[in-house]
Amino acid sequence: MALANSAPLSEHIIRQIHEHGPISFHDYMEACLYHPQMGYYTSSPHIIGEKGDFYTSTTLSPVFGIMVAKQLEEMWVHMGSPAFTIVEYGAGTGELCKSILNHLKNNERMYKELRYCIIEKSPVMCDQEAEHLSEKVEWYNSIQEIKEINGCILSNELVDNFAVHRVVMQHELMEVYVNHKNGFAETLLPANPALKNYLLELNIDLPRGYCTEINLEALDWMAEIASALNSGYVLTIDYGFQNSELYKASKSQGTLLCYHQHAINDSPYEHIGEQDMTCHINFSALAHWGAKDGLATCGLTNQGYFLMSFGFREHLVKSLAEEKDVLRAAAQVAAISHTLLLDMGSKYKVLIQQKGVKPEKLSGLAYCI
C-alpha cells in the first residue's frame, strides 16, 4: 500500500543519524512504524485486507470473532457472571470487536453489563473503527485510563508489531545499530544490560554468529496489563514460538519480515514507512515475565486447536448457508478453514493467562501444546 511517505520519513531518520550518530534498530523500526505523521501505522487506515499489505484472521471471516466471544463467555461464567470488561489492544479494522459484540448480544445478561474498551494510539485507526462500531465501545489512549478491569484483556496480532532490538552473538552480545553513509548500513555496538539479562533469564546461550530479535516492549506491555487487570484473564493471539523452537539453528538469522502489497521481503531499509515490519514473538518470554508480574499461565495452544474447540467449521458452514451458489459456498468453507485452521492455525498461537480467579479448565485450551 503506497503511502507516499518513504522519502520524507527516510530523510527524517537520516537527519537524526547525522545529528546524533547511529540509532538502534529498535529506534529505526519504531520510527518506520509509529512516527506520529509518517509512520506505517499512523498515516493510513488502509493497511489491512485486500487493499492493504496483509490479511488478519478477523478479515477472513467473522466466525473467528464468534469463537473468541465464546471463550469470553466461558471466562465470564467462571468469574461468577460479574459486570465484565473487555479491553482490546489495537483493534485494527474493528472486525474482531464487531463480531464479538454481535455474538454477545445473544447473552442479554452479560451484554447488559458489558464494557468494551479499545486501546488505540492512532487517530487514523480510531476514526476508521468508529465508523462501524456500536455505542458500546469506548476508546482510550492507554490502559491506565480504564478503572476497575474485571474481565479480559485481549489482543490479536499486536505484540509482533512492537519495535524490537536485534542482537548478534560475537565475542560478546552485540546490538544492531543503523548508520547512514551513501545508504543505510548496519553496525554493531555492545548490547545494553537489559538485552543480556533477557537471555540470561530465559537460559538462552546463543552460539557465535547467531542473530535474533529481542522484544523488550513485550515485557513492558506484560507488566502494564498485569498491573491494570484487577481480576480476570489475558488472551493473546499472535504468531511466534516457545524457546525450544525460536532458537533453533534454522532461525540463526532471526525472524524479521516485511510485508508490502501482500508480498513478503526481508529488506527493512526499503519502502520506509510504507511496509509492515514484524517478527515472531517469544511465548516463553510472555509466560515467564507474566508470572513475575502476577499472571498465571492457563495454557498455550495453536490457533487451529482453539478454533476447533468451539466448532469453527460448523459455524462457518452455518454462516454461509444463505450463499445461493453451493459450489462457491463449499469452496469458501474449504479455503477459509484451510487458512485459519491449518496454515495460520499452526503458525499462530493462543496464550491465556489469569489473575485473581479460581483456576478453571477453559474450552479453548482443550489441546495445549
Backbone hydrogen bonds, N-H to C=O, Kabsch-Sander energy under -0.5 kcal/mol:
donor,donor_aa,acceptor,acceptor_aa,energy
9,L,5,N,-2.6
10,S,6,S,-2.5
11,E,7,A,-2.6
12,H,8,P,-2.1
13,I,9,L,-2.4
14,I,10,S,-2.7
15,R,11,E,-2.3
16,Q,12,H,-1.9
17,I,13,I,-2.2
18,H,14,I,-2.6
19,E,15,R,-2.0
20,H,16,Q,-2.4
21,G,17,I,-2.6
23,I,178,V,-2.0
25,F,176,V,-2.2
28,Y,24,S,-2.1
29,M,25,F,-3.0
30,E,26,H,-2.5
31,A,27,D,-1.9
32,C,28,Y,-2.2
33,L,29,M,-2.2
34,Y,30,E,-2.9
35,H,31,A,-1.6
39,G,35,H,-2.3
40,Y,32,C,-2.5
41,Y,33,L,-2.6
43,S,39,G,-1.4
47,I,45,P,-1.5
48,I,45,P,-0.6
49,G,54,F,-2.9
52,G,49,G,-1.4
53,D,47,I,-2.5
54,F,47,I,-1.0
59,T,56,T,-0.8
60,L,56,T,-0.8
60,L,57,S,-0.8
61,S,57,S,-1.1
64,F,61,S,-1.2
66,I,62,P,-1.3
67,M,63,V,-2.1
68,V,64,F,-1.7
69,A,65,G,-2.4
70,K,66,I,-2.1
71,Q,67,M,-1.5
72,L,68,V,-2.1
73,E,69,A,-2.5
74,E,70,K,-1.8
75,M,71,Q,-2.2
76,W,72,L,-2.4
77,V,73,E,-2.0
78,H,74,E,-2.5
79,M,75,M,-1.7
80,G,77,V,-1.8
81,S,76,W,-2.8
84,F,113,E,-1.0
85,T,150,N,-2.1
86,I,115,R,-3.1
87,V,85,T,-0.5
87,V,152,C,-2.6
88,E,86,I,-0.6
88,E,117,C,-3.1
89,Y,87,V,-0.5
89,Y,154,L,-2.4
90,G,119,I,-2.7
94,G,91,A,-2.5
98,K,94,G,-2.4
99,S,95,E,-2.4
100,I,96,L,-2.5
101,L,97,C,-2.6
102,N,98,K,-2.2
103,H,99,S,-1.8
104,L,100,I,-2.6
105,K,101,L,-1.4
106,N,103,H,-1.7
107,N,104,L,-1.6
108,E,106,N,-0.9
111,Y,107,N,-3.0
112,K,108,E,-2.1
113,E,109,R,-0.9
114,L,111,Y,-1.4
115,R,84,F,-2.5
116,Y,136,K,-1.1
117,C,86,I,-3.4
117,C,115,R,-0.6
118,I,138,E,-3.0
119,I,88,E,-2.7
120,E,118,I,-0.7
120,E,140,Y,-2.4
126,C,122,S,-2.3
127,D,123,P,-2.1
128,Q,124,V,-1.7
129,E,125,M,-2.7
130,A,126,C,-2.5
131,E,127,D,-0.9
131,E,128,Q,-0.6
132,H,129,E,-1.2
133,L,129,E,-0.5
137,V,134,S,-1.6
138,E,116,Y,-2.5
140,Y,118,I,-2.7
145,E,142,S,-1.2
146,I,143,I,-1.7
147,K,145,E,-0.5
149,I,228,A,-0.7
150,N,148,E,-1.0
151,G,149,I,-0.5
151,G,231,S,-1.9
152,C,85,T,-2.4
153,I,233,Y,-2.5
154,L,87,V,-3.7
154,L,152,C,-0.6
155,S,235,L,-2.0
156,N,89,Y,-0.5
157,E,237,I,-3.1
161,N,158,L,-1.9
162,F,159,V,-1.7
165,H,214,I,-2.7
167,V,212,T,-2.8
168,V,174,M,-2.8
169,M,210,Y,-2.1
170,Q,168,V,-0.7
170,Q,172,E,-2.2
174,M,168,V,-2.8
175,E,189,L,-3.9
176,V,166,R,-3.2
177,Y,187,T,-3.3
178,V,23,I,-4.0
179,N,177,Y,-0.5
179,N,185,A,-3.5
181,K,183,G,-2.3
185,A,179,N,-2.2
187,T,177,Y,-2.4
189,L,175,E,-2.2
191,A,173,L,-2.4
195,L,192,N,-1.0
196,K,192,N,-1.5
197,N,193,P,-2.7
198,Y,194,A,-1.6
199,L,195,L,-1.4
200,L,196,K,-2.0
201,E,197,N,-3.0
202,L,198,Y,-1.4
203,N,200,L,-1.2
204,I,199,L,-2.8
205,D,203,N,-0.6
206,L,204,I,-0.7
209,G,169,M,-3.9
210,Y,207,P,-2.0
211,C,252,S,-3.3
212,T,167,V,-2.1
214,I,165,H,-3.1
216,L,214,I,-1.1
219,L,215,N,-0.7
220,D,216,L,-1.8
221,W,217,E,-2.6
222,M,218,A,-2.2
223,A,219,L,-2.1
224,E,220,D,-2.2
225,I,221,W,-2.6
226,A,222,M,-2.1
227,S,223,A,-1.9
228,A,224,E,-1.7
229,L,225,I,-2.1
230,N,149,I,-2.2
230,N,228,A,-0.5
231,S,149,I,-1.5
232,G,355,K,-2.7
233,Y,151,G,-2.8
234,V,353,Q,-2.6
235,L,153,I,-2.6
236,T,234,V,-0.6
236,T,351,L,-2.9
237,I,155,S,-2.4
237,I,235,L,-0.5
238,D,349,K,-1.9
240,G,347,K,-1.2
241,F,281,I,-2.2
245,E,242,Q,-1.4
246,L,242,Q,-2.7
247,Y,243,N,-1.9
248,K,245,E,-1.3
251,K,248,K,-1.7
252,S,249,A,-1.5
254,G,211,C,-0.6
254,G,251,K,-1.8
257,L,278,T,-3.0
258,C,265,N,-3.1
259,Y,276,D,-2.0
260,H,263,A,-2.6
262,H,53,D,-0.9
263,A,260,H,-1.3
265,N,258,C,-2.5
270,E,267,S,-1.4
274,E,271,H,-2.7
275,Q,271,H,-0.7
276,D,259,Y,-2.3
278,T,257,L,-2.7
279,C,160,D,-1.2
281,I,239,Y,-1.9
283,F,241,F,-2.6
283,F,281,I,-0.8
284,S,241,F,-0.6
286,L,282,N,-1.7
287,A,283,F,-2.3
288,H,284,S,-2.5
289,W,285,A,-2.8
290,G,286,L,-1.9
291,A,287,A,-2.1
292,K,288,H,-1.5
293,D,289,W,-1.4
294,G,291,A,-1.2
295,L,290,G,-3.3
296,A,294,G,-0.6
296,A,354,Q,-2.6
298,C,296,A,-0.5
298,C,352,I,-2.7
299,G,352,I,-1.5
301,T,350,V,-2.0
303,Q,348,Y,-2.6
304,G,345,G,-2.2
306,F,302,N,-2.3
307,L,303,Q,-2.7
308,M,304,G,-2.3
309,S,305,Y,-1.8
310,F,306,F,-0.5
310,F,307,L,-1.2
311,G,308,M,-1.7
312,F,307,L,-1.3
315,H,311,G,-2.2
316,L,312,F,-2.4
317,V,313,R,-2.5
318,K,314,E,-2.0
319,S,315,H,-2.2
320,L,316,L,-1.1
320,L,317,V,-0.6
321,A,318,K,-1.4
323,E,320,L,-1.6
326,V,324,K,-1.1
329,A,325,D,-2.4
330,A,326,V,-2.5
331,A,327,L,-2.2
332,Q,328,R,-2.2
333,V,329,A,-2.4
334,A,330,A,-2.3
335,A,331,A,-2.7
336,I,332,Q,-2.8
337,S,333,V,-2.3
338,H,334,A,-2.3
339,T,335,A,-2.1
340,L,336,I,-2.9
341,L,337,S,-2.5
342,L,337,S,-0.7
342,L,338,H,-1.3
343,D,338,H,-2.8
344,M,339,T,-2.9
345,G,339,T,-0.9
346,S,342,L,-1.1
346,S,343,D,-0.8
347,K,343,D,-1.3
348,Y,344,M,-2.9
349,K,238,D,-3.6
350,V,301,T,-3.1
351,L,236,T,-2.7
352,I,299,G,-2.3
353,Q,234,V,-2.4
354,Q,296,A,-2.8
355,K,232,G,-2.5
365,L,362,L,-1.6
366,A,363,S,-1.5
369,I,300,L,-3.0
